[in-house]
Amino acid sequence: MKRKRVALLIETSNSYARGLLHGIRTYIREHQNWSITIREHSRGNPDADWWSNWRGDGIIARIENNYIKDIITRLDLPTIDVSAAGLIENIPWVETNDQAIAQQAADHLIGCGFKNFGYYGDPYFNWSNWRFEAFSERLSKENYSCDAHMKSAVSDKAIQSQKDQEQLIEWLRNLRKPVGIMACYDIYGLHLLEACRLADLAVPDQVSIIGVDNDELLCDLADPPLSSVIPDTHQTGYVAAALLDRLFSHQPIQNRARLISPIGIAKRLSTDVLAIEDESVAKAVRFIRNNACDNIKVNDILKVVPLSRRALEGRFRKLLKRTPHEEILRVKLSRVKQLLRETDLSLSVIAERTGFDHVEYLSAMFKRKTGVPPSQYRLNAS
């Protein structure tokens, strides 16, 4: 059978797009040996020449501007869109779930104890606007508000002008501190870190920042290293390739949109802070986070803070919306998730390392809290 010729109008210049390409590659290796056409280009700027003479069977593209829209329209081939712009109606599109991404960022900052929040975004992109809406909505459910700052120069490029930077610095200076801020993606997180340095604002003590995409090179080069939500770009690319394959087989695709949930949070120094004014609670939370996997109990916390059990639990509920016991369990399960994602350790070893006496209890508790058993979580994260 003749191999299908597929064009990938996806840039190779950033971590998110390369994650999509990895997912597409995996699908091809597992299912179809397509002949791939791809050209190196930056975001939204494909080569203007190759496509006019290209003859192929299908396309996977990030359709983020009218130039790429015109290319896709002229080629008139089966196409899967991996952008949130929605410039061409009635074609299937696959995108990371921006609502879930924003909710995870909000939960992370809430878990750090913040009461003041901000969002730094770009109104040019739908996904940035959707993330702001979902971030604000999640905060409002906890009776918190969000102060937003949007990049003034509307453009499909992440270039920051001098005016942009000056406005960002002024916004940061006027925010009530300490404040937890979500950047719409990692590049904007770097903008925030630079603005904080110029404004002489301490990160993470005064301003705590989380980005999106987990571009590990950028995040680790940042000063301090940038925490980031981890989108499942591999699965996004994989699903896009699977949908294109269905189009080739003339199978119906009933739902136009496929939204892929994020994997979790990569926690780095930019959010390594406890925004808690109550010194005793802050000390208790630090103790829990440092010792939860040693199978500590609430009585162990009472040995390091000058409070009764009733007073400690009351302050925890008031400030963190959970009990000390629930905080211990939350930290332990977070470590379990990390070990499931990043290692091949058996569940019995993971239970031992995270302070669970019995594998059965760990499995039951994990499923109750996450909705899936540990084995399925690991499979989804692979």
Residue pairs with C-beta under 8 A, 6 or more apart in sequence:
3 33
3 34
3 35
4 32
4 34
4 35
4 56
4 57
4 58
4 248
5 34
5 35
5 37
5 55
5 56
5 57
5 58
6 34
6 35
6 36
6 37
6 56
6 57
6 58
6 59
6 60
6 244
7 36
7 37
7 38
7 51
7 54
7 56
7 58
7 59
7 60
7 61
7 75
8 21
8 24
8 36
8 37
8 38
8 59
8 60
8 61
9 46
9 59
9 60
9 61
9 62
9 63
9 68
9 71
9 72
10 17
10 20
10 21
10 38
10 60
10 61
10 62
10 82
11 17
11 41
11 42
11 43
11 44
11 45
11 46
11 62
12 18
12 21
12 38
12 40
12 41
13 40
13 41
13 42
13 43
14 43
14 213
14 215
15 186
15 213
15 214
15 215
15 216
15 217
15 218
15 233
16 185
16 213
16 215
16 231
16 233
17 43
17 62
17 233
18 233
19 231
19 233
19 234
19 236
19 237
20 62
20 82
20 233
20 234
20 236
20 237
20 240
21 38
21 237
22 233
22 234
22 237
23 233
23 234
23 235
23 236
23 237
23 238
23 239
23 240
23 241
24 60
24 237
24 238
24 240
24 241
25 237
26 234
26 237
26 238
27 237
27 238
27 241
27 242
27 245
28 34
28 36
28 241
31 241
31 242
31 245
32 245
37 50
37 54
37 56
39 46
39 47
39 50
41 47
43 62
43 64
43 156
43 157
44 62
44 64
44 65
44 67
44 68
44 156
44 157
45 67
46 67
46 68
46 71
51 71
51 75
54 75
56 75
56 77
57 77
57 78
57 248
58 77
58 78
58 79
58 80
58 244
58 247
58 248
59 72
59 75
59 77
59 78
59 79
59 80
59 244
60 79
60 80
60 82
60 237
60 240
60 241
60 244
61 68
61 71
61 72
61 79
61 80
61 81
61 82
61 83
62 68
62 81
62 82
62 83
63 69
63 72
63 81
63 83
63 85
63 87
63 88
64 83
64 85
64 87
64 125
64 156
65 85
65 87
65 156
66 87
68 87
69 87
69 88
72 79
72 88
73 88
78 244
78 247
78 248
79 88
79 91
79 244
80 91
80 92
80 93
80 94
80 240
80 241
80 243
80 244
80 247
81 88
81 91
81 92
81 93
81 94
82 93
82 94
82 95
82 236
82 237
82 240
83 93
83 95
84 93
84 95
84 98
84 125
84 126
84 127
84 130
85 125
85 126
86 93
86 126
90 256
91 256
92 243
92 247
92 253
92 256
92 257
92 258
93 256
93 257
93 258
94 236
94 239
94 240
94 243
94 257
94 258
94 259
94 260
95 127
95 236
95 257
95 258
95 259
95 260
96 127
96 231
96 232
96 233
96 236
96 259
96 260
96 261
96 262
97 259
97 260
97 261
97 262
98 127
98 130
98 131
98 134
98 259
99 130
99 131
99 134
99 259
100 134
100 259
100 261
100 262
101 131
101 134
101 212
101 229
101 231
101 262
102 130
102 131
102 132
102 133
102 134
102 135
102 138
102 182
103 134
103 135
103 138
104 229
104 262
104 264
104 265
105 131
105 135
105 182
105 210
105 212
105 229
105 265
106 117
106 135
106 138
106 139
106 182
107 138
108 210
108 227
108 229
108 265
108 267
108 271
109 117
109 180
109 182
109 208
109 210
109 271
110 139
110 142
110 144
110 180
110 321
111 320
111 330
112 180
112 208
112 271
112 273
112 274
112 275
113 274
113 275
113 276
113 282
113 285
113 319
113 320
114 178
114 179
114 180
114 208
114 275
115 144
115 275
116 144
116 147
116 175
116 176
116 177
116 178
116 179
116 180
117 135
117 139
117 144
117 145
117 146
117 147
117 179
117 180
117 181
117 182
118 146
118 147
118 148
118 149
118 171
118 175
118 179
118 180
118 181
118 182
119 131
119 132
119 135
119 136
119 146
119 147
119 148
119 149
119 181
119 182
119 184
120 148
120 149
120 150
120 151
120 168
120 181
120 182
120 183
120 184
120 188
120 191
120 192
121 128
121 129
121 131
121 132
121 148
121 149
121 150
121 151
121 183
121 184
121 188
122 128
122 150
122 151
122 158
122 184
122 188
123 129
123 150
123 151
123 154
124 151
124 154
124 155
124 156
125 156
125 184
127 184
128 184
128 185
131 182
131 184
131 212
132 146
132 148
132 184
135 146
135 182
136 145
136 146
136 148
139 145
139 146
142 321
147 171
147 175
149 167
149 168
149 171
151 160
151 164
151 188
152 163
152 164
152 167
153 161
153 163
153 164
158 187
158 188
160 168
160 191
164 191
165 191
165 194
165 195
165 198
168 191
168 192
168 195
169 195
169 198
169 199
172 192
172 195
172 196
172 199
172 201
172 207
173 199
173 201
175 207
177 201
177 206
177 207
178 205
178 206
178 207
178 208
178 273
178 275
179 206
179 207
179 208
180 208
180 209
180 210
180 271
180 275
181 192
181 207
181 208
181 209
181 210
182 210
182 211
182 212
183 189
183 191
183 192
183 209
183 210
183 211
183 212
184 212
185 211
185 212
185 213
186 211
186 212
186 213
186 214
186 215
186 218
186 219
186 226
186 228
187 211
187 218
188 211
189 209
189 210
189 211
189 219
189 222
189 226
189 228
189 270
190 211
190 218
190 222
190 226
192 207
192 209
193 203
193 209
193 222
193 223
193 224
193 226
193 270
196 202
196 203
196 206
196 207
196 209
197 223
201 207
203 209
203 224
203 270
204 224
204 269
204 270
204 271
204 272
204 273
205 273
208 270
208 271
208 273
208 275
209 226
209 227
209 270
209 271
210 226
210 227
210 228
210 229
210 265
210 270
210 271
211 219
211 226
211 227
211 228
211 229
212 228
212 229
212 231
213 228
213 229
213 231
214 228
214 229
214 230
214 231
214 266
215 228
216 266
218 226
219 225
219 226
219 227
219 228
219 266
219 268
220 268
222 268
222 270
224 268
224 269
224 270
224 272
225 268
225 269
225 270
226 268
226 270
227 265
227 266
227 267
227 268
227 269
227 270
227 271
227 272
228 265
228 266
228 268
229 262
229 264
229 265
229 266
230 262
230 263
230 264
230 265
230 266
231 260
231 262
231 263
232 260
232 261
232 262
232 263
235 260
236 260
239 258
239 260
240 258
243 253
243 258
246 253
247 253
263 341
263 381
264 337
264 338
264 341
264 381
274 282
274 285
274 286
276 282
276 285
276 319
276 320
278 315
278 319
280 305
280 306
280 307
280 312
280 315
281 305
281 312
281 315
281 316
281 319
281 320
283 304
283 305
284 301
284 304
284 305
284 307
284 312
284 316
284 324
285 320
285 327
287 296
287 300
287 301
287 304
287 305
288 296
288 301
288 324
288 327
288 328
288 331
289 331
291 300
292 327
292 328
292 331
292 332
292 335
292 355
293 331
293 332
293 335
293 353
293 354
293 355
294 355
295 355
295 356
295 357
296 328
296 355
297 328
298 309
298 312
298 313
298 324
298 325
298 328
299 309
301 312
301 324
302 308
302 309
302 312
305 312
307 315
312 324
313 323
313 324
316 322
316 323
316 324
316 327
317 323
320 327
322 330
329 365
329 369
332 354
332 355
332 356
333 365
333 366
333 369
333 370
335 353
335 354
336 350
336 354
336 362
336 366
336 374
337 370
337 377
339 345
339 350
339 353
339 354
340 350
340 374
340 377
340 378
340 381
341 378
341 381
343 350
345 353
347 359
347 362
347 363
347 374
347 375
348 359
350 362
350 374
351 357
351 358
351 359
351 362
354 362
356 362
356 365
362 374
363 373
363 374
366 373
366 374
366 377
367 373
367 374
370 377
372 380
